[in-house]
Amino acid sequence: MAVEITKEEVFAFHEGGKVRVALSKPLETQKDLCLAYTPGVAQAVKEIAAKPETAFTLTSKRNLVAVVSDGTAILGLGDLGALASIPVMEGKAALFKTFANVDAWPVPLAHCRQGGADTGKTDPQRVIEAVRALAPMYGGINLEDIAAPACFEIERVLDAELDIPVFHDDQWGTAVITVAGLINYAHIAGLALKDVKVVMNGAGAAGIRIADMCKAAGVQDLTMCDSKGIIRADRTDLTEHKRRHAVTTDKRTLKEALVGANVFIGVSAAHVLTGEDVKQMADFPAIFAMANPDPEIEPSEVAAAMAGKPYVMATGRSDYPNQINNVLGFPFLFRGALDVHARTINTEMKVAASTALAMLAREPVPADVQALYPGENLTFGPQYIIPKAFDRRLYEVVSYAVAEAAVNSGAAPADTDLAAVKAKLQAGIDR
């Protein structure tokens, strides 16, 4: 069901911002003041100086994430600058708090373009230096709305250099949720992921990482297309990230690639797919058309093309079933990582999140969640392969899967008490 909103309502909602500081300790008496600031604070300062690891227990660091952007790729709006990115960064911080009780703060970065300008292409080194400088305050870094290809280098370098998780949601968020949907499509279709033929359109940051995640989850047959057609091994115009997914084939176009494909994944542009293209796919196809605000093909056109035959349809929109929504991923990836003091969010943790999301969608939906979506039948099947964002079970199920994968993969200390982590998550589910 579409939600109608006006510009006036949006401005009223944003007036004064969406985030603010709240105290976690009382500051009401003279003793409180002595504990919070001088002279008592000196004891905490000296302890952290002697034992840096105590910053995670004696400050807000352990539950605080920086939401960092240079404003070069804001939503689907493009390069509008650091200042204009603030409403999105505040929104991200609000989602972190609402869904996973993670404290997050917007960090828009100016003067991080080439030559130190406020316009133009991102200078990766300037962003890296800025984030490196502010990192001591935070337990994790969420990179946001930074254009490709700079985003790849920024995440890679910071993740290697810092001892806290660094995660670019535009690269990985959509990928984690898409793979969850893909896992459940394969389950319904009775296919192993290694036997699923996937065709992708769109080879930007999101597309590249969806391809990476698909292969990490078990997909072996994946053809990626960009604006020039299939990313073939004989092309000479490929970036290193595209070349990693190049294939050897006689086919050249998206339409040719789709013949016999089980799954179409689109992170590209509106209306690049037609009903006739869908008819050329394998029986019981899945169409993940995630261009925003208008998908690669309208669900009504897919329904007409299938003429009553079974299929799966997913989009990035909330007014259609099976929304691929990043809020199902990033809050819980960080919640799980923070709870076990993980140094990174690695592939194993991302796949664990995808798998947990897929498994949760197969469970009966609580009545309170169903009540929020009166027009939808939230019973596992082609119309419901992805959990809903307001399903409170995500907090425990996905966060714990990430935490467990972090410990098992070596991203977090091996002696972590996972039973205690699980108990804490269970206690917080009704927060």
Salt bridges, closest charged atoms under 4 A:
GLU47 OE2 - LYS51 NZ 3.64
ASP79 OD2 - ARG113 NH1 2.88
ASP103 OD1 - LYS97 NZ 2.80
ASP118 OD1 - HIS111 ND1 3.42
ASP123 OD2 - ARG126 NE 3.39
GLU144 OE2 - LYS92 NZ 3.07
GLU161 OE1 - ARG132 NH2 2.78
ASP169 OD2 - LYS92 NZ 2.43
ASP170 OD2 - HIS168 NE2 3.20
ASP195 OD1 - LYS194 NZ 3.34
ASP212 OD2 - ARG209 NH1 2.91
ASP212 OD2 - ARG244 NH2 2.68
ASP212 OD1 - HIS245 NE2 2.72
ASP226 OD2 - ARG235 NH2 2.83
ASP226 OD2 - LYS242 NZ 3.00
ASP234 OD2 - ARG232 NH2 2.55
ASP237 OD2 - LYS228 NZ 3.15
ASP237 OD1 - ARG235 NE 2.93
GLU276 OE2 - LYS279 NZ 3.18
ASP277 OD2 - LYS255 NZ 2.94
ASP294 OD1 - ARG317 NH1 3.82
ASP319 OD2 - ARG317 NH2 2.64
ASP339 OD1 - ARG335 NH2 2.87
ASP339 OD1 - LYS424 NZ 3.74
ASP368 OD2 - ARG392 NH2 3.30
GLU376 OE1 - LYS388 NZ 2.95
ASP391 OD2 - ARG393 NH2 2.67
GLU396 OE2 - LYS422 NZ 3.57
ASP430 OD1 - ARG392 NH1 3.21
